[in-house]
Amino acid sequence: MADSPEQIKKHIKLYLLIGGALFVCTVLTVAVAKIEWLDFGSRGFGTADMVIGLLIALFKATLVALIFMHLNHEKKLIYWLFGFGLFFAVCLMLITGLAFSDPVEFEGFFGR
């Protein structure tokens, strides 16, 4: 907790810096999705663009959790819980990516 005016100014400077980083990352996410010369992989919004956007979102979520939710000064158990949450989020992203890369043929599945 900040007690002196100098500490408060230091915290305000940190919050403004993190807010600026979040804004830049948001602009970068939109640029990767919309600007053609930042298009990675196949033409249009493809898998590579999705992965880059999700990585930027993961970075932004980590900044928010560590700085604004004050997880950077917590006990070891909180870090483990946060790490498990990140691990499961990445697993869900991988499962989604695998589902798009190898879709199930529903016509054969239902016997039509």
N, CA and C atoms as an extended XYZ file, in Angstrom:
336
Properties=species:S:1:pos:R:3:atomname:S:1:resname:S:1:resid:I:1 pbc="F F F"
N         0.846       -1.174        0.000 N   MET     1
C         0.000        0.000        0.000 CA  MET     1
C         0.890        1.235        0.000 C   MET     1
N         0.496        2.225       -0.731 N   ALA     2
C         1.273        3.458       -0.819 CA  ALA     2
C         0.875        4.394        0.315 C   ALA     2
N         1.893        4.857        1.050 N   ASP     3
C         1.625        5.732        2.188 CA  ASP     3
C         2.081        7.159        1.948 C   ASP     3
N         3.154        7.334        1.209 N   SER     4
C         3.695        8.674        0.997 CA  SER     4
C         3.304        9.180       -0.396 C   SER     4
N         3.363       10.501       -0.587 N   PRO     5
C         3.053       11.054       -1.918 CA  PRO     5
C         3.989       10.534       -3.015 C   PRO     5
N         5.248       10.255       -2.673 N   GLU     6
C         6.183        9.736       -3.664 CA  GLU     6
C         5.772        8.336       -4.125 C   GLU     6
N         5.335        7.505       -3.169 N   GLN     7
C         4.882        6.164       -3.527 CA  GLN     7
C         3.609        6.211       -4.369 C   GLN     7
N         2.722        7.137       -4.049 N   ILE     8
C         1.485        7.285       -4.829 CA  ILE     8
C         1.818        7.710       -6.255 C   ILE     8
N         2.739        8.653       -6.419 N   LYS     9
C         3.148        9.078       -7.757 CA  LYS     9
C         3.790        7.924       -8.536 C   LYS     9
N         4.573        7.103       -7.827 N   LYS    10
C         5.196        5.952       -8.475 CA  LYS    10
C         4.134        4.969       -8.953 C   LYS    10
N         3.117        4.723       -8.137 N   HIS    11
C         2.044        3.808       -8.521 CA  HIS    11
C         1.224        4.367       -9.681 C   HIS    11
N         0.960        5.662       -9.652 N   ILE    12
C         0.209        6.283      -10.750 CA  ILE    12
C         0.988        6.157      -12.051 C   ILE    12
N         2.290        6.383      -11.995 N   LYS    13
C         3.126        6.254      -13.187 CA  LYS    13
C         3.090        4.817      -13.721 C   LYS    13
N         3.151        3.828      -12.818 N   LEU    14
C         3.092        2.428      -13.225 CA  LEU    14
C         1.740        2.113      -13.865 C   LEU    14
N         0.647        2.578      -13.265 N   TYR    15
C        -0.683        2.304      -13.810 CA  TYR    15
C        -0.875        2.943      -15.176 C   TYR    15
N        -0.350        4.146      -15.354 N   LEU    16
C        -0.443        4.793      -16.672 CA  LEU    16
C         0.391        4.045      -17.710 C   LEU    16
N         1.559        3.550      -17.301 N   LEU    17
C         2.406        2.777      -18.209 CA  LEU    17
C         1.706        1.479      -18.621 C   LEU    17
N         1.112        0.781      -17.667 N   ILE    18
C         0.403       -0.461      -17.972 CA  ILE    18
C        -0.829       -0.169      -18.831 C   ILE    18
N        -1.552        0.908      -18.531 N   GLY    19
C        -2.696        1.290      -19.362 CA  GLY    19
C        -2.274        1.585      -20.794 C   GLY    19
N        -1.133        2.268      -20.956 N   GLY    20
C        -0.604        2.525      -22.300 CA  GLY    20
C        -0.219        1.240      -23.018 C   GLY    20
N         0.389        0.311      -22.288 N   ALA    21
C         0.758       -0.978      -22.891 CA  ALA    21
C        -0.485       -1.752      -23.317 C   ALA    21
N        -1.532       -1.714      -22.496 N   LEU    22
C        -2.780       -2.391      -22.868 CA  LEU    22
C        -3.400       -1.757      -24.108 C   LEU    22
N        -3.338       -0.436      -24.208 N   PHE    23
C        -3.873        0.254      -25.381 CA  PHE    23
C        -3.086       -0.114      -26.637 C   PHE    23
N        -1.749       -0.130      -26.528 N   VAL    24
C        -0.908       -0.483      -27.675 CA  VAL    24
C        -1.175       -1.925      -28.109 C   VAL    24
N        -1.331       -2.825      -27.139 N   CYS    25
C        -1.623       -4.222      -27.480 CA  CYS    25
C        -2.986       -4.365      -28.146 C   CYS    25
N        -3.961       -3.561      -27.721 N   THR    26
C        -5.275       -3.593      -28.360 CA  THR    26
C        -5.186       -3.121      -29.802 C   THR    26
N        -4.444       -2.046      -30.037 N   VAL    27
C        -4.246       -1.550      -31.404 CA  VAL    27
C        -3.509       -2.596      -32.235 C   VAL    27
N        -2.520       -3.266      -31.643 N   LEU    28
C        -1.778       -4.305      -32.350 CA  LEU    28
C        -2.680       -5.484      -32.711 C   LEU    28
N        -3.576       -5.859      -31.813 N   THR    29
C        -4.513       -6.949      -32.099 CA  THR    29
C        -5.409       -6.607      -33.281 C   THR    29
N        -5.937       -5.394      -33.298 N   VAL    30
C        -6.791       -4.968      -34.409 CA  VAL    30
C        -5.976       -4.895      -35.694 C   VAL    30
N        -4.725       -4.432      -35.598 N   ALA    31
C        -3.879       -4.334      -36.787 CA  ALA    31
C        -3.591       -5.710      -37.377 C   ALA    31
N        -3.332       -6.690      -36.530 N   VAL    32
C        -3.065       -8.041      -37.035 CA  VAL    32
C        -4.300       -8.602      -37.733 C   VAL    32
N        -5.473       -8.268      -37.229 N   ALA    33
C        -6.711       -8.789      -37.818 CA  ALA    33
C        -7.124       -8.042      -39.081 C   ALA    33
N        -6.789       -6.757      -39.203 N   LYS    34
C        -7.341       -5.944      -40.289 CA  LYS    34
C        -6.341       -5.502      -41.356 C   LYS    34
N        -5.090       -5.239      -40.985 N   ILE    35
C        -4.129       -4.681      -41.939 CA  ILE    35
C        -3.486       -5.813      -42.731 C   ILE    35
N        -3.507       -5.670      -44.061 N   GLU    36
C        -3.087       -6.763      -44.937 CA  GLU    36
C        -1.596       -7.070      -44.844 C   GLU    36
N        -0.732       -6.071      -44.690 N   TRP    37
C         0.706       -6.339      -44.652 CA  TRP    37
C         1.147       -6.928      -43.318 C   TRP    37
N         0.266       -6.952      -42.312 N   LEU    38
C         0.535       -7.666      -41.065 CA  LEU    38
C        -0.122       -9.040      -41.056 C   LEU    38
N        -0.605       -9.449      -42.221 N   ASP    39
C        -1.302      -10.724      -42.331 CA  ASP    39
C        -0.286      -11.859      -42.352 C   ASP    39
N        -0.392      -12.756      -41.390 N   PHE    40
C         0.502      -13.905      -41.305 CA  PHE    40
C        -0.242      -15.138      -41.790 C   PHE    40
N         0.482      -16.070      -42.359 N   GLY    41
C        -0.152      -17.297      -42.825 CA  GLY    41
C        -0.900      -17.077      -44.122 C   GLY    41
N        -2.064      -17.716      -44.248 N   SER    42
C        -2.853      -17.597      -45.464 CA  SER    42
C        -3.505      -16.225      -45.545 C   SER    42
N        -3.980      -15.894      -46.742 N   ARG    43
C        -4.599      -14.588      -46.963 CA  ARG    43
C        -5.903      -14.490      -46.183 C   ARG    43
N        -6.146      -13.334      -45.588 N   GLY    44
C        -7.322      -13.159      -44.756 CA  GLY    44
C        -7.022      -13.559      -43.319 C   GLY    44
N        -8.039      -13.537      -42.501 N   PHE    45
C        -7.861      -13.883      -41.089 CA  PHE    45
C        -7.786      -15.394      -40.965 C   PHE    45
N        -6.586      -15.904      -40.677 N   GLY    46
C        -6.381      -17.344      -40.616 CA  GLY    46
C        -5.931      -17.804      -39.247 C   GLY    46
N        -5.438      -19.025      -39.203 N   THR    47
C        -5.033      -19.636      -37.947 CA  THR    47
C        -3.864      -18.898      -37.313 C   THR    47
N        -2.885      -18.494      -38.118 N   ALA    48
C        -1.728      -17.782      -37.570 CA  ALA    48
C        -2.151      -16.460      -36.942 C   ALA    48
N        -3.063      -15.743      -37.595 N   ASP    49
C        -3.559      -14.489      -37.041 CA  ASP    49
C        -4.320      -14.727      -35.743 C   ASP    49
N        -5.075      -15.822      -35.687 N   MET    50
C        -5.817      -16.149      -34.477 CA  MET    50
C        -4.861      -16.447      -33.325 C   MET    50
N        -3.808      -17.208      -33.592 N   VAL    51
C        -2.841      -17.545      -32.551 CA  VAL    51
C        -2.141      -16.289      -32.047 C   VAL    51
N        -1.748      -15.407      -32.951 N   ILE    52
C        -1.088      -14.163      -32.552 CA  ILE    52
C        -2.037      -13.306      -31.720 C   ILE    52
N        -3.296      -13.205      -32.138 N   GLY    53
C        -4.278      -12.440      -31.369 CA  GLY    53
C        -4.505      -13.018      -29.986 C   GLY    53
N        -4.556      -14.338      -29.887 N   LEU    54
C        -4.749      -14.976      -28.582 CA  LEU    54
C        -3.520      -14.804      -27.690 C   LEU    54
N        -2.335      -14.818      -28.268 N   LEU    55
C        -1.130      -14.577      -27.470 CA  LEU    55
C        -1.086      -13.143      -26.949 C   LEU    55
N        -1.502      -12.191      -27.776 N   ILE    56
C        -1.576      -10.804      -27.320 CA  ILE    56
C        -2.610      -10.680      -26.209 C   ILE    56
N        -3.750      -11.344      -26.359 N   ALA    57
C        -4.777      -11.311      -25.316 CA  ALA    57
C        -4.283      -11.961      -24.025 C   ALA    57
N        -3.515      -13.034      -24.136 N   LEU    58
C        -2.951      -13.684      -22.952 CA  LEU    58
C        -1.978      -12.750      -22.240 C   LEU    58
N        -1.165      -12.028      -22.996 N   PHE    59
C        -0.249      -11.054      -22.408 CA  PHE    59
C        -1.016       -9.943      -21.695 C   PHE    59
N        -2.076       -9.444      -22.330 N   LYS    60
C        -2.882       -8.391      -21.716 CA  LYS    60
C        -3.561       -8.875      -20.435 C   LYS    60
N        -4.088      -10.092      -20.461 N   ALA    61
C        -4.740      -10.640      -19.270 CA  ALA    61
C        -3.736      -10.819      -18.133 C   ALA    61
N        -2.523      -11.229      -18.471 N   THR    62
C        -1.491      -11.385      -17.447 CA  THR    62
C        -1.119      -10.038      -16.841 C   THR    62
N        -0.985       -9.002      -17.660 N   LEU    63
C        -0.702       -7.660      -17.133 CA  LEU    63
C        -1.804       -7.192      -16.188 C   LEU    63
N        -3.038       -7.369      -16.592 N   VAL    64
C        -4.163       -6.938      -15.757 CA  VAL    64
C        -4.171       -7.701      -14.441 C   VAL    64
N        -3.966       -9.005      -14.505 N   ALA    65
C        -3.997       -9.812      -13.282 CA  ALA    65
C        -2.841       -9.451      -12.348 C   ALA    65
N        -1.653       -9.288      -12.888 N   LEU    66
C        -0.503       -9.016      -12.034 CA  LEU    66
C        -0.513       -7.615      -11.449 C   LEU    66
N        -0.873       -6.625      -12.255 N   ILE    67
C        -0.758       -5.234      -11.795 CA  ILE    67
C        -2.060       -4.737      -11.178 C   ILE    67
N        -3.150       -4.779      -11.920 N   PHE    68
C        -4.396       -4.195      -11.426 CA  PHE    68
C        -5.083       -5.055      -10.367 C   PHE    68
N        -4.886       -6.378      -10.429 N   MET    69
C        -5.465       -7.255       -9.413 CA  MET    69
C        -4.452       -7.560       -8.310 C   MET    69
N        -3.287       -6.956       -8.388 N   HIS    70
C        -2.235       -7.038       -7.367 CA  HIS    70
C        -1.784       -8.467       -7.086 C   HIS    70
N        -1.762       -9.304       -8.120 N   LEU    71
C        -1.282      -10.670       -7.926 CA  LEU    71
C         0.232      -10.752       -7.872 C   LEU    71
N         0.927       -9.672       -8.199 N   ASN    72
C         2.382       -9.699       -8.181 CA  ASN    72
C         2.949       -9.642       -6.764 C   ASN    72
N         2.113       -9.405       -5.753 N   HIS    73
C         2.571       -9.368       -4.364 CA  HIS    73
C         1.877      -10.420       -3.514 C   HIS    73
N         1.416      -11.471       -4.128 N   GLU    74
C         0.660      -12.490       -3.383 CA  GLU    74
C         1.550      -13.644       -2.947 C   GLU    74
N         0.934      -14.573       -2.241 N   LYS    75
C         1.649      -15.752       -1.755 CA  LYS    75
C         1.770      -16.786       -2.871 C   LYS    75
N         2.576      -17.807       -2.608 N   LYS    76
C         2.896      -18.808       -3.618 CA  LYS    76
C         1.655      -19.557       -4.101 C   LYS    76
N         0.695      -19.820       -3.235 N   LEU    77
C        -0.517      -20.542       -3.625 CA  LEU    77
C        -1.289      -19.787       -4.700 C   LEU    77
N        -1.339      -18.473       -4.598 N   ILE    78
C        -2.041      -17.669       -5.602 CA  ILE    78
C        -1.364      -17.813       -6.963 C   ILE    78
N        -0.025      -17.853       -6.968 N   TYR    79
C         0.688      -18.052       -8.227 CA  TYR    79
C         0.366      -19.407       -8.838 C   TYR    79
N         0.277      -20.434       -8.003 N   TRP    80
C        -0.080      -21.764       -8.498 CA  TRP    80
C        -1.484      -21.769       -9.090 C   TRP    80
N        -2.437      -21.149       -8.413 N   LEU    81
C        -3.811      -21.101       -8.929 CA  LEU    81
C        -3.880      -20.315      -10.236 C   LEU    81
N        -3.158      -19.206      -10.295 N   PHE    82
C        -3.120      -18.404      -11.520 CA  PHE    82
C        -2.469      -19.195      -12.653 C   PHE    82
N        -1.400      -19.920      -12.331 N   GLY    83
C        -0.727      -20.749      -13.331 CA  GLY    83
C        -1.623      -21.855      -13.859 C   GLY    83
N        -2.392      -22.511      -12.958 N   PHE    84
C        -3.336      -23.537      -13.401 CA  PHE    84
C        -4.401      -22.935      -14.315 C   PHE    84
N        -4.875      -21.742      -13.983 N   GLY    85
C        -5.853      -21.080      -14.842 CA  GLY    85
C        -5.293      -20.795      -16.223 C   GLY    85
N        -4.050      -20.309      -16.281 N   LEU    86
C        -3.403      -20.072      -17.572 CA  LEU    86
C        -3.199      -21.369      -18.340 C   LEU    86
N        -2.789      -22.416      -17.625 N   PHE    87
C        -2.583      -23.714      -18.265 CA  PHE    87
C        -3.871      -24.227      -18.895 C   PHE    87
N        -4.980      -24.158      -18.172 N   PHE    88
C        -6.244      -24.637      -18.712 CA  PHE    88
C        -6.755      -23.743      -19.841 C   PHE    88
N        -6.480      -22.450      -19.779 N   ALA    89
C        -6.860      -21.563      -20.879 CA  ALA    89
C        -6.099      -21.925      -22.146 C   ALA    89
N        -4.802      -22.198      -22.005 N   VAL    90
C        -4.000      -22.603      -23.162 CA  VAL    90
C        -4.482      -23.947      -23.701 C   VAL    90
N        -4.835      -24.873      -22.800 N   CYS    91
C        -5.364      -26.172      -23.244 CA  CYS    91
C        -6.661      -25.998      -24.037 C   CYS    91
N        -7.535      -25.120      -23.574 N   LEU    92
C        -8.781      -24.877      -24.314 CA  LEU    92
C        -8.509      -24.263      -25.686 C   LEU    92
N        -7.511      -23.373      -25.753 N   MET    93
C        -7.148      -22.799      -27.050 CA  MET    93
C        -6.599      -23.879      -27.985 C   MET    93
N        -5.775      -24.777      -27.445 N   LEU    94
C        -5.228      -25.859      -28.269 CA  LEU    94
C        -6.318      -26.808      -28.747 C   LEU    94
N        -7.263      -27.133      -27.877 N   ILE    95
C        -8.373      -28.008      -28.274 CA  ILE    95
C        -9.188      -27.351      -29.382 C   ILE    95
N        -9.422      -26.052      -29.246 N   THR    96
C       -10.165      -25.332      -30.284 CA  THR    96
C        -9.397      -25.345      -31.598 C   THR    96
N        -8.086      -25.114      -31.527 N   GLY    97
C        -7.272      -25.150      -32.737 CA  GLY    97
C        -7.266      -26.514      -33.387 C   GLY    97
N        -7.190      -27.555      -32.582 N   LEU    98
C        -7.235      -28.913      -33.133 CA  LEU    98
C        -8.590      -29.219      -33.768 C   LEU    98
N        -9.657      -28.709      -33.179 N   ALA    99
C       -10.992      -28.936      -33.745 CA  ALA    99
C       -11.125      -28.281      -35.112 C   ALA    99
N       -10.517      -27.107      -35.299 N   PHE   100
C       -10.590      -26.444      -36.588 CA  PHE   100
C        -9.670      -27.099      -37.610 C   PHE   100
N        -8.578      -27.694      -37.158 N   SER   101
C        -7.646      -28.286      -38.111 CA  SER   101
C        -8.094      -29.673      -38.573 C   SER   101
N        -8.935      -30.363      -37.825 N   ASP   102
C        -9.393      -31.700      -38.200 CA  ASP   102
C       -10.889      -31.820      -37.895 C   ASP   102
N       -11.740      -31.191      -38.714 N   PRO   103
C       -13.173      -31.218      -38.410 CA  PRO   103
C       -13.785      -32.599      -38.620 C   PRO   103
N       -14.813      -32.877      -37.868 N   VAL   104
C       -15.540      -34.140      -37.976 CA  VAL   104
C       -16.546      -34.012      -39.112 C   VAL   104
N       -16.631      -35.039      -39.936 N   GLU   105
C       -17.605      -35.056      -41.012 CA  GLU   105
C       -18.937      -35.510      -40.431 C   GLU   105
N       -19.872      -34.586      -40.291 N   PHE   106
C       -21.134      -34.904      -39.637 CA  PHE   106
C       -22.043      -35.783      -40.497 C   PHE   106
N       -21.927      -35.692      -41.810 N   GLU   107
C       -22.796      -36.522      -42.661 CA  GLU   107
C       -22.477      -38.002      -42.463 C   GLU   107
N       -21.218      -38.365      -42.399 N   GLY   108
C       -20.851      -39.750      -42.168 CA  GLY   108
C       -21.148      -40.194      -40.747 C   GLY   108
N       -21.073      -39.271      -39.819 N   PHE   109
C       -21.301      -39.593      -38.429 CA  PHE   109
C       -22.762      -39.958      -38.150 C   PHE   109
N       -23.683      -39.225      -38.786 N   PHE   110
C       -25.112      -39.492      -38.583 CA  PHE   110
C       -25.683      -40.487      -39.603 C   PHE   110
N       -24.881      -40.951      -40.505 N   GLY   111
C       -25.301      -41.970      -41.455 CA  GLY   111
C       -26.197      -41.442      -42.576 C   GLY   111
N       -26.055      -40.197      -42.923 N   ARG   112
C       -26.886      -39.632      -44.017 CA  ARG   112
C       -26.233      -39.805      -45.332 C   ARG   112
